[in-house]
Amino acid sequence: MHPQTRDHLQSRLNLTLFELEAGVARADEAVEEAQQASSQLSKMRSELASLRSRHDRELAEKTEELEEMK
């Protein structure tokens, strides 16, 4: 193999490996961000369920008070 061809192929290989490592790093970051978003979504759903429960309870209490006033 011609030395220039070998050097060119080695350079291409090194560049490809660098790009692959950069892609893996970006994928790892995306996975971490997705996990954080999923965690936040779970917390928000829990908070929403709690607020909905409290609202439903308060609504039932007020409805009962109105019925008693009739």
HELIX and SHEET records of a PDB file:
HELIX    1   1 PRO A    3  MET A   69  1                                  67    
END                                                                             
